[in-house]
Amino acid sequence: MTNRYAALLRGIMPSNPNMTGAKLRGVLDGLGFEGVGSLLASGNLVFRTESTDAAALETRIQRALNAELGIAGGTIVREYAELRALVDSDPFHGLTHSRATYLVATFFKSAEIPTEISDFDDPLVRIVRIDPAARAILAVVDDSTGPTTAYMARLDKRYGKDITTRTWLTVQKIVKKLEQ
C-alpha cells in the first residue's frame, strides 16, 4: 500500500531555472516516488511511497534537492490524512480569502509547536488557532495594506527557518491533488 504525501518546499522562486516544477518533480521521480506532481510554482509537490516516516522523507528529499539542484531551503512533508483532517476541520469557517482576509497556514517541521501565541500583537493579524495535529498555525492576515511577507518574516524571526506558509486556497488545492 502506498501512502500519499505533500512536500512543501521553502524558498522556491519560479524565476530560478533550477526551481521549475519539472526539475523539482524530476528529483522526486529519481528518488523512486510514484505519482509525483507539482502544484503552482511555489514548491508544492505531491507523491506516493510505501514509507511511513515523514521525517526521513523530509531529510531524503532535502538532501536530493540540495545535491541535484542546489536548493538549500527547507522541506516539510505532510501525509494526506493530516492535510485532509485540517481542511475538514474548517478553521476559517465563514471567511473568504481576499486582500483584507488573507487566509494562511504556517506549517512547522518539528512536532514541537507553540501552544499559544500570546504576544503576537499585530492589528493586521488574527491567529485563528494552533493545530497541534497538523503542526500548523492558522491565521487571517489583512493584506490590503501590504504583503503578508511581513507576517512571515516575524514568524521566521520567532520560530526559525523550519516553517513554511501557504495560503488556505493552496492547502485546499494540495488536498484535491492528493486525491487524484
Secondary structure, 3 states (H helix, E strand, C coil): CCEEEEEEECCCCCCCHHHCHHHHHHHHHHCCCEEEEEECCCCEEEEEECCCCHHHHHHHHHHHHHHHHCCCCCEEEEEHHHHHHHHHCCCCCCCCCCCCCEEEEEEECCCCCCCCCCCCCCCCEEEEEEECCCCEEEEEECCCCCCCHHHHHHHHHHHCCCEEEEEHHHHHHHHHHHCC
